[in-house]
């Protein structure tokens, strides 16, 4: 593993970047400065590093993954060829222990020290290819449109409780808005499909995932985007942990024996999609349907069995993508 002599911790906000340079791990010398969160501001960070005569080959830049606000940093450091690490905010927060108060300066310093003391966890970050970034943005926009449609549809619930003359004009406008939103939804889904089909690798992965009974197009696209084309997770078990479907033991000593359960720290959308896929698979996949019936008959909780099916689906997805061939239902050939 590469040893870094200098660590830069950056606290990212919409308008500014607080930078703490841990010049030497042995001396704990820290230099703090603030630059705008813009292309010019990010270039100033590099100039400051050069001015301090820091060897960029011995520098590790670390910052929290804040989505769109941290994306310019990732793009710039990728183009500059610098090593950088995008760290989940909760990891840094929980590593600090007891702390009183906070500000951007101390946050940037905490990020730098976290990178220094947790190098055994280091996985250098890379920005996903353009198509994956575009797909991720489209998925986010689709979620907004679907949410808006569902919100506007709630207006119809007032029928039967309010006078028709009161609701008539509102319902007319409501119907028009829903129609426009549905057209926007169709256009977005069409663009997402075109994007997938235009990329040979993503198209292949999409076809493989959707060959599994119960796994639909939106789930396939979301999994591709989250896994960055199956490059950000080594195996399905790590993906299950990320999605919040991996069971964990809760016990301590001889007195505490909590039931094994999944963690609330999860990608909630992924968890929801996998749940829908599990319910669909139970209907259309005879093997999983038989598994569900057998386990429930044994006295297992229905939710536990559904969660097991979610894990099985993830295992299937990673297996067929790695193998490069569509899903084959061997159960129908069984005697």
C-alpha positions in Angstrom: 0.0 0.0 0.0 1.3 3.5 -0.9 2.4 5.7 2.0 1.3 9.3 1.7 3.4 12.0 3.4 0.8 14.7 3.0 -3.0 14.6 3.5 -5.4 17.3 2.3 -8.9 17.3 3.9 -11.6 19.3 2.2 -14.9 20.3 3.7 -17.3 20.8 0.8 -20.2 23.3 0.8 -22.1 24.9 -2.0 -20.2 28.2 -2.1 -16.8 27.4 -0.6 -14.2 24.8 0.2 -12.4 24.6 3.5 -9.0 23.0 3.0 -6.7 21.6 5.7 -3.3 20.4 4.6 -1.7 18.0 7.0 1.9 18.7 5.8 3.6 15.9 7.7 2.2 12.9 9.5 5.0 13.0 12.1 4.8 16.8 12.9 1.0 17.2 12.7 1.5 20.5 11.0 -1.8 21.7 9.6 -2.3 24.7 7.2 -5.9 25.8 6.6 -7.3 28.1 3.9 -10.6 28.7 2.1 -11.3 28.9 -1.6 -14.5 29.2 -3.7 -16.2 26.1 -4.8 -15.6 26.8 -8.5 -13.0 25.8 -11.1 -10.9 28.8 -10.3 -11.1 28.0 -6.5 -10.1 24.4 -7.1 -7.1 25.5 -9.2 -6.0 27.7 -6.3 -5.8 24.5 -4.1 -3.3 23.1 -6.6 -1.3 26.3 -6.7 -1.1 26.4 -2.9 0.1 22.8 -2.8 2.8 23.7 -5.4 3.8 26.8 -3.4 4.3 24.7 -0.3 6.6 22.4 -2.4 4.5 19.4 -1.7 5.2 16.4 -3.9 1.8 15.5 -5.5 2.9 11.8 -5.7 2.9 11.8 -1.9 -0.4 13.6 -1.5 -3.8 12.1 -0.8 -6.8 14.5 -1.2 -9.9 13.4 0.9 -13.3 14.9 1.0 -16.9 13.9 1.8 -19.1 12.6 -1.0 -21.7 15.4 -1.2 -23.1 14.6 -4.6 -23.2 17.4 -7.1 -21.2 19.8 -4.9 -18.2 17.5 -4.7 -18.3 16.4 -8.4 -16.2 19.4 -9.7 -13.5 18.3 -7.2 -13.5 14.7 -8.4 -13.4 15.8 -12.0 -10.5 18.2 -11.5 -8.4 15.8 -9.5 -9.0 13.0 -12.0 -7.9 15.2 -14.8 -4.8 16.4 -12.8 -3.9 12.8 -12.0 -4.0 13.2 -8.2 -5.0 10.5 -5.8 -8.2 11.3 -4.1 -10.7 9.6 -1.7 -14.4 10.4 -1.5 -15.4 9.3 2.0 -19.0 8.8 3.2 -19.8 11.5 5.8 -21.1 9.1 8.4 -17.8 7.3 8.5 -16.0 10.5 9.5 -18.7 11.5 11.9 -18.6 8.2 13.8 -14.8 8.1 13.9 -14.6 11.4 15.8 -15.9 10.0 19.1 -17.2 12.6 21.5 -17.1 16.1 20.1 -18.6 19.4 21.1 -19.5 21.9 18.5 -18.4 21.9 14.8 -17.4 24.3 12.1 -16.0 23.9 8.5 -12.4 24.4 9.6 -12.4 21.6 12.1 -14.4 19.4 9.7 -11.7 19.7 7.0 -9.0 18.9 9.7 -11.0 15.9 10.8 -11.2 14.6 7.2 -7.4 14.9 6.8 -6.7 13.1 10.1 -9.3 10.4 9.2 -7.5 9.8 5.9 -4.2 9.5 7.8 -5.4 7.1 10.5 -7.6 4.9 8.2 -5.4 4.2 5.3 -6.1 0.5 5.7 -9.6 1.3 4.4 -8.4 3.4 1.5 -10.0 2.7 -1.9 -9.0 5.5 -4.4 -12.0 7.0 -6.0 -12.7 7.4 -9.7 -15.4 9.3 -11.4 -17.8 7.1 -13.4 -17.9 7.4 -17.2 -20.1 10.1 -18.7 -22.9 7.8 -19.6 -23.2 6.5 -16.0 -23.3 10.1 -14.7 -26.0 11.0 -17.2 -28.0 7.9 -16.3 -27.8 8.7 -12.6 -29.1 12.3 -13.2 -31.9 10.9 -15.4 -32.9 8.5 -12.6 -33.0 11.3 -10.1 -35.2 13.4 -12.5 -37.5 10.4 -13.0 -38.0 10.0 -9.3 -39.0 13.7 -9.0 -41.6 13.4 -11.8 -43.0 10.1 -10.4 -43.3 11.8 -7.0 -45.0 14.9 -8.5 -47.5 12.7 -10.4 -48.4 10.8 -7.2 -48.8 14.1 -5.3 -51.2 15.6 -7.9 -53.2 12.4 -8.0 -54.1 12.8 -4.3 -56.4 15.8 -5.3 -59.0 13.3 -6.7 -59.4 11.9 -3.2 -61.4 15.1 -2.4 -64.2 13.9 -4.6 -67.3 12.9 -2.7 -66.3 15.0 0.3 -66.4 18.5 -1.4 -69.1 20.1 -3.7 -68.5 19.3 -7.4 -68.7 23.0 -8.3 -65.8 23.7 -5.9 -63.6 20.9 -7.3 -64.5 21.1 -11.0 -62.0 23.8 -12.1 -59.2 22.4 -9.9 -59.6 18.9 -11.2 -59.5 20.1 -14.8 -56.1 21.8 -14.2 -55.0 18.8 -12.2 -55.8 16.5 -15.1 -53.8 18.7 -17.5 -50.7 18.8 -15.2 -50.8 15.1 -14.7 -51.0 14.5 -18.5 -47.9 16.8 -19.0 -46.0 15.1 -16.2 -46.8 11.6 -17.7 -45.5 12.8 -21.1 -42.3 14.0 -19.4 -42.0 10.7 -17.6 -42.3 8.8 -20.9 -39.7 11.0 -22.5 -37.3 10.5 -19.7 -37.7 6.7 -19.7 -37.2 6.8 -23.5 -34.0 8.8 -23.1 -32.7 6.4 -20.4 -33.3 3.4 -22.7 -31.6 5.2 -25.6 -28.6 5.9 -23.4 -28.3 2.3 -22.2 -28.7 1.0 -25.8 -26.0 3.3 -27.1 -23.4 2.0 -24.7 -22.4 -1.6 -25.5 -21.3 -2.6 -22.0 -24.3 -1.0 -20.2 -26.6 -2.5 -22.8 -25.2 -6.0 -22.2 -25.5 -5.6 -18.4 -29.1 -4.4 -18.8 -30.1 -7.3 -20.9 -28.5 -9.8 -18.5 -30.1 -8.3 -15.4 -33.6 -8.1 -17.0 -33.3 -11.8 -18.0 -34.0 -12.6 -14.3 -37.7 -13.2 -13.6 -39.1 -10.4 -11.5 -36.3 -7.8 -12.1 -37.6 -4.9 -14.2 -36.0 -2.2 -16.3 -36.0 0.5 -13.6 -34.3 -1.8 -11.1 -31.7 -2.9 -13.7 -30.9 0.8 -14.6 -30.6 1.8 -10.9 -28.3 -1.1 -10.1 -26.1 -0.3 -13.1 -25.9 3.3 -11.9 -25.2 2.6 -8.3 -22.6 -0.1 -9.0 -21.0 2.2 -11.7 -21.3 -0.6 -14.2 -20.4 -3.3 -11.6 -17.0 -1.7 -10.7 -17.7 -0.3 -7.3 -18.7 -3.5 -5.5 -16.5 -6.6 -5.4 -19.4 -9.1 -4.8 -23.1 -9.3 -4.1 -22.6 -9.6 -0.4 -21.1 -6.1 -0.2 -23.9 -4.9 -2.4 -26.4 -6.5 0.0 -24.9 -4.7 2.9 -25.1 -1.4 1.0 -28.7 -2.1 0.1 -29.7 -2.9 3.7 -30.7 -6.5 3.1 -27.7 -8.2 4.7 -28.7 -9.6 8.2 -26.5 -8.8 11.2 -26.2 -10.3 14.6 -27.1 -8.2 17.7 -25.7 -9.7 20.9 -23.4 -8.9 23.7 -22.1 -11.1 26.5 -24.6 -13.6 28.0 -27.5 -11.2 28.6 -28.1 -9.5 25.3 -29.5 -11.7 22.6 -31.2 -9.5 20.0 -32.7 -11.0 16.9 -30.6 -11.0 13.8 -31.9 -8.1 11.6 -30.9 -5.8 8.8 -29.4 -2.4 9.3 -31.3 0.9 8.8 -28.1 2.3 7.2 -28.9 1.5 3.7 -29.8 2.8 0.2 -33.5 3.0 0.9 -34.5 3.2 -2.8 -32.4 0.1 -3.6 -34.0 -1.7 -0.8 -37.5 -0.8 -2.0 -36.8 -1.8 -5.5 -35.4 -5.2 -4.4 -38.5 -5.7 -2.3 -40.7 -5.2 -5.3 -38.5 -7.5 -7.3 -38.8 -10.2 -4.6 -42.6 -9.9 -4.5 -42.7 -10.2 -8.4 -40.2 -13.1 -8.4 -42.4 -14.9 -5.9 -45.2 -14.8 -8.5 -43.3 -15.6 -11.7 -40.3 -17.7 -10.6 -41.5 -21.2 -9.6 -38.2 -22.0 -7.8 -38.5 -18.9 -5.5 -42.2 -19.4 -5.1 -41.5 -23.0 -3.8 -38.7 -21.7 -1.6 -41.1 -19.1 -0.1 -43.9 -21.6 0.6 -41.5 -24.1 2.1 -39.9 -21.6 4.5 -43.2 -20.1 5.6 -44.5 -23.6 6.2 -41.5 -24.2 8.4 -42.6 -21.3 10.6 -40.2 -18.7 9.2 -41.3 -15.0 9.2 -42.7 -14.0 5.8 -40.6 -10.8 5.9 -37.4 -12.9 6.7 -38.1 -15.1 3.7 -38.7 -12.1 1.4 -35.4 -10.6 2.6 -33.7 -13.9 1.7 -35.2 -13.7 -1.8 -33.8 -10.1 -2.1 -30.4 -11.5 -1.3 -30.8 -14.4 -3.8 -31.8 -11.9 -6.5 -28.6 -9.9 -5.9 -26.6 -13.0 -6.0 -28.1 -14.0 -9.3 -27.6 -10.5 -10.7 -23.8 -10.4 -9.9 -23.4 -14.0 -11.0 -24.9 -13.6 -14.5 -23.1 -10.3 -15.1 -19.8 -11.9 -14.1 -20.6 -14.9 -16.2 -21.8 -12.8 -19.2 -24.7 -15.1 -20.0 -28.5 -14.7 -19.4 -30.3 -16.3 -16.5 -31.3 -19.9 -17.1 -34.2 -21.4 -15.0 -32.9 -25.0 -14.3 -35.9 -25.6 -12.0 -38.2 -26.2 -14.9 -35.9 -29.1 -16.0 -35.9 -30.7 -12.6 -37.8 -34.0 -12.3 
